[in-house]
């Protein structure tokens, strides 16, 4: 799946088979912050931590976001939220293709 296909799936009633990080990004892309947060809250690993950080940026909780960026081994993002969301989706989709 590529980025354009992923964006098109934002209108689907059901989420496609996705990793927890991508599922959370799909949920966030549909405006379901709470669903996305629950998805990554229950998932482990650096990808979930990065999405978790992004979600707390969306929420406006910079301190909590910084904690999750540290958990992911990343510096905090400071650019536009939509650009971060897109970059995460593109990166995680590319990683799925190599698995």
Buried (B, 14 or more C-beta within 10 A) or exposed (E): BEEEEBEEBBEEEEBEEBBBBBBBBBBBBBEBBEBBBEBBEEBEEEBBBBBBBBBBBBEEBEEBBBBBBEBBEEEEBEEEEEEBBBBBBEEBBEEEEEE
